Amino acid sequence: MSAIYMDHAATTPVRPEVVEAMLPYFSFEFGNASSVYGWGRRAHQALDGARDTVSKLLGAQANEIIFTSGGSEGANLAIKGVAWAYQTKGKHIITSAIEHHAVLDTVLWLKKHGFEVTILPVDEEGLVSPVEIEKALRPDTILVSIMHANNEVGTIQPIKEIGTIVRKHGAHFHTDAVQTAGVLDINVEDLGVDLLSLSGHKLYGPKGVGALYVRKGVRLDPLIHGGAQERRRRAGTENVAGIVGLAKAFELARVERLQENERLIKLRDRLIEGVRKIPFTKVNGSLVQRLPNNVNVCFQYIEGESMLLNLDLKGIAASSGSACTSGSLDPSHVLLAMGLTHEIAHGSLRLTLGRENTEAEIDFVLQEIPVIVERLREMSPLYQG
């Protein structure tokens, strides 16, 4: 069995079609999109084409799209940008306890600078309650940021219902759609969001590029100054090749979405069914409102990092949570927020499937995991099998 990649929530390989679309902008179409001569005009046309593509896929207008360096910058720009622009109206921000650190760390940074932050709890499935959001909203609330789907446990949030509530109270609403762009049917009008961030490398596009939707009329203070690019909302010479690649990857993902999701759900459910047969195992996240490719489980009496190393020896790439915190020895903040103890949360494993995964790979993983779990448990002084 060759190497098996099951960490698509961390990153994805760039599709050949995407590489092909990008290649000209690394070589003979190298122009700066701000230049007025031919090379510059052609680069600008490529940007316009990509912006049109992304905006249409989101149900937005082209001038509502800002290209960024990825999901983290998009979240920072949305949250800090709105906070600074509307601070005279109020300084209250609402988010949830299971957000990506690009959101949580940003709102906590704002808290140090005079803003008030409400971090809402979630239930045992990782769901945010719209009722609790409505209770938390105040006249001075300027922003609510709730992710579309969680990157660790795959739980999909009731964004449309939340959007209706937030809009009724006159606050702005941001959603982190890094895990859902190209996977779920995203229409910003239908969801009722004012800002939405996404990233290219999560949907088989290049790293280092993303997009932020900002509803027309929403004010935004820029993070980066020094140029007129992106309608003066994000200075810096545009990454034309990356932006073209993002648009192409997003377009391909949306075309293939339904068929690919159906295939992934079958593989996901096969994997969940298999790991649930292992004693002292808990599946994390909603089994109903769940991303098509996400499997997150905790194996009691073992350490997740040891599990990952043993899987790697078998040629299986997985994770124990967010790739952005893989160097941390602390248990997942998401699992702790869902009510798991530190001991159980330490034994988490995330397997996220993608375009290349097959039934044969699922069967191989299900063959290896029980053996690894049993071997690691035999080393644990707490386990009495």
N, C-alpha and C positions, 0 to 999 in steps of 0.2 A: 504494500500500500504506500503510495507516494504521500508527500506532505499534504495535510488537510488544513485549510484555512477556515476557521470559524470565529472570526473576530471582526465581522463587517461593520459592527457599530463603532469600532475604533477607526477604521479606514477601509477603503476599497481600492482594488487595482483600477487603474485608468483603462477604460475600454479602448480597443484599437481604433474605433470610429472617432473617438474623442481625440486621440493622439493625432490622427490624420487631419482633423479639422484645425488643430493647433499648430501643426508644423510650419505652415507658411509664415506665421507671425514670429517664429524664432529665426527666420533666415531672410528671404528676399522682401517680405512685407514687415520690415522691422521698425517702421516709422513711429514717431511720437504722435499720439492722437491730437495733441494741441498744436501741431505744426500745420501751416497753411498750404504747403506744397503737396505734390502727389502722394508721397509715402504717408504723410500725416493725414491727408484726407481719406486715404484707403483704410488706415488704422481707425479713424473716427467712424467710418462707415461700418467697420466690423463691430465696433462698440455699439453703435446704434442698432445693428441687427441683433446682437446678443441681448441688448436691453429690451427690444421688442419681444423677443422670444420668451425671456424670463417673465416679463410683465403679463403677457398673454397666458402663460401657464399658471400664473397666480391669480388671474382675473383682475389685474391692476392696469394702471396706465404707465406708459414708458417712463414718464418723468417722476414716477413714484419709486423708482428702483435706484438704489445706491450700491455700487460694487465695492466690496470690502476685501480684506485679506482672509476672511473666514468667519466661522460662527462666533468665536470669542470676541473679535472686534465688532461684529454686528450687534451682539448683545450689549457690549460696552457703549457703543454709539447710541443705541436705542435708549438705554437706561440713563446714562449720564447726560446724553443730549437732551432728552425730555426734562430730566430733573433740573438742569441749569436753565433751560429755556422757560420753565414754568414755576420757578421757585418763588416768584412773587405771589402766585396764586395759592401755593401750598407746598409743604415739604414732606408729605406722607406718601410712602411707597409700600405696596403689598406684593408679596411673593410667597412661594411655598418652600417647605423644608427639603424637598427632593430635587430642587433645581440643579442644573449643572453649575459648577463653581464659577463659570463665566458670568452667571447671573448672581449667585449668592455672594461671591466675593465683591462684586461691583456694588451691590446695594449696601453691603457692610462698609465698604469704603466711603460711600455717600453718607452713611450714618456717622462716620467720624468727622464729616464735614457739615454737620448740622441738620441732616435729614432724619426723619423718623421712619423706622422700618417695622412692618408687621410681617412676621414669617408664620404662615399658616401651617397647621399640622395636616397629615394625610391619614387615611384609614389603612387597614392592614393590607389592602391591595395596592396602595400607593395612589389612591384617588383623592383629588382635592374636592372639597364640598363647595358647590356654588352658593349654598346657603351661608356657609361660613365666610365666603368672600363678601356677600352682601352685608353681613353683620359687621365686617371689618372696614367697609367703605365709609369714608367721612367726607365732609365738605372740603377738607384740605387735601384729600387724596388726589394726587396728580397722575399716578401710574400704577398699573397692576401688571405683573409679569409672571405668567404661568406657562410652562413648557407644553408643547403639543403632545409629545409622548416622551416618557422617560428613557434616557439612554442606557440605564442599567437593567431595569426590570421590564421595560417595554410597555408599561401601562399607558393607555391613550386617555388623555384628559377630556372632559366635556367642554371643549373650548367654545363652541357655538353658544351654549347656555351661559357660560361665564361672560362671553362678549356682550350678550344682550344685557346682562346685569350691569356690567361696567359702563356701557354706553348710557344706560338709563341714569346713572349717577354722575355722568359728565367727566369721568376720568379717562385717561388714555390706557390702551391695552396692548401689551407686547407679548408675543409668543415665540419661543425658541422652537423652530421647526427643523432643526438640523437632522433629527432622526426620521422625519416624516416627509420631507420634500422628495417627490418622486415615488413615494410609497403609498401615501394616503392622497385622497382627492382634495387638494388644497385650493380653496377659492377665498380670497381675503374678504370679499363682501359677504359671502355666506357665513364665514367664521366670525365676522364682526370685529376683526382686529384692526388696530391702527398701525402697528409695527410688527414685522415678521422677519426673523433672521434665519438664514440657511447657509450651508457650506458645500463646496464642490466635491471634496474628497470623500464625503459620505454617500455619494450617489454615482460612483464610478467616474468622477471627474478629477481634476488635478488638485493637489494641496495648495494652500496659500491663496485661495480665492473664495469669495462668498458673496452673498447679496443681502441687502436689507431693504425690505419694503417699508415705505413711510407714507401713510395716507396723506393725500393732498390737503394742505391746511394745517398739518401738524408741524409745529415749530421744533427745530432741532439745533442745538448748539454743536458745532463740529468738535471732534477730538483732535484732529490734525489740521493745522493751519499752514498756509504757504503757497496756495494755488487756487485756481478757479475750477478745478476739476469737480465732477459730480455735483454741478450746480452750487459750488462753494461749500458743500457739506462734507467733503472728504478729499483734502488736498493730496497731491502726489501723482506722478506719472502712472497712468493706468496700466495694469498687467493685461495687455490685450490678448496674448495667447491664452492666459488662464481664464479670462472672462469668456472668450470664445469657447473654450473647453467646458466651462461650467454650463453655458447655455445648451451646448450639444448634448452633454450628459443628462441634463434635466429633461430635455426634449425626448431623448431616447427612453428614459425611465418612465415618463408619462405615457408614451405610446404602448409600452410593454407591461404597464403596471398591473392590470387585472389578471392577465395570464400568469405573470411571474408571481404575484401574490398567492394565487391559487396553488401553485406548485410549492411555494415556500411554506404555506400553512400546513400542507400535508407532511412535509419533512419536519417542521417544527413540532407538530402534534405527535409524530412518530418518536421523536427524540424525547419529548416530555413523558410520553407513556412509558418509554424504556427506563428513564432515570427514576421515575416514581416507584419502580419495583425494588429499588435499593432501600433497605431499611434505614430509618432515621434520616429521611430526605424530605425537604420541603421545597415546593415550587413557589417562587416569589413573583408577585405581581398578579394582575387580573388575568384570569383564564379566558375571559370574554372580550374585554376591551384591551386587546394586546396587539402589538406589532406583529406582522406575519412571520418575522424571522427571529424573534427573540425567545431564548430559553434561559432562565436564571433560576438556579437552585442552590440550596444550602445543604451540605452534607455535615451532619453533626459529628463531633469528635475529630475533625481534621482541620488543617489549615489550608486555605485556598491557594496560597503561594506554593505550597508543596504539591498540591494538585496540579497546578499549572506546569511546574517543572517536570513532573512525571508525564503529563500529556505531551509536553514538548519532546521528551525522549522518544515518544511514539510517533512524532511527526504531526502532532495536532496542536494548532495554534488557537488559544482561547484567552479569556481574561477573567479576573475576579471582580471587575467593576469598570468604572470609567478609565479610559486610557490616560486621561489627564492626571490621574492620581495614582498611577501604577507604582510609583516609587514610595508611596506611603505605606506604613505598617498599620495604620488605623483601619478599623472596619468601615465599610461603606456607610456614609452618612444617610444614604437613601434607605438602606435596610434598617438602620437604627430608627429612622423616622417612621418606618412602617411597623415598629414595635418589636423587632427581633432583638435578642440579647447580644451582647458583644461576642460571647462564645460562639453562638450559632452563626452570626454574621461573618465571623472570621472564616467560615467554611464555605464561602460563596463561590460559585462558578457561573460565568456568563458565556453562553455559546450563541453567536449571532450568525445566521446563515446568509448565503448570497448566491449569485447567479451560477457559480461553478459547482456548488455542492450537489451531491447525488445521494440516492438511497443507499448505495453501497458504502458511502462515507459515513452516513448516519449509523449503519449497522456496525461498521468498524469501531466507531466511537462508543457505541453501546456495548460492544464487546470488551473494550479496554477500560472504560470508566469503573465498572464494578470491581474489577481486579485491583485497580489503583486505590480505590476507596478502601477496600478491605485491607490491603497491605498497609496503608497509612493508619487505619484505625487500630491495627494490631500493635502499632508503635505508640499509641496513645494510652497513658495511664488511666484515662477516664472511661475508656471504652470497655464494656463487658459484653462481648458478642455471644 
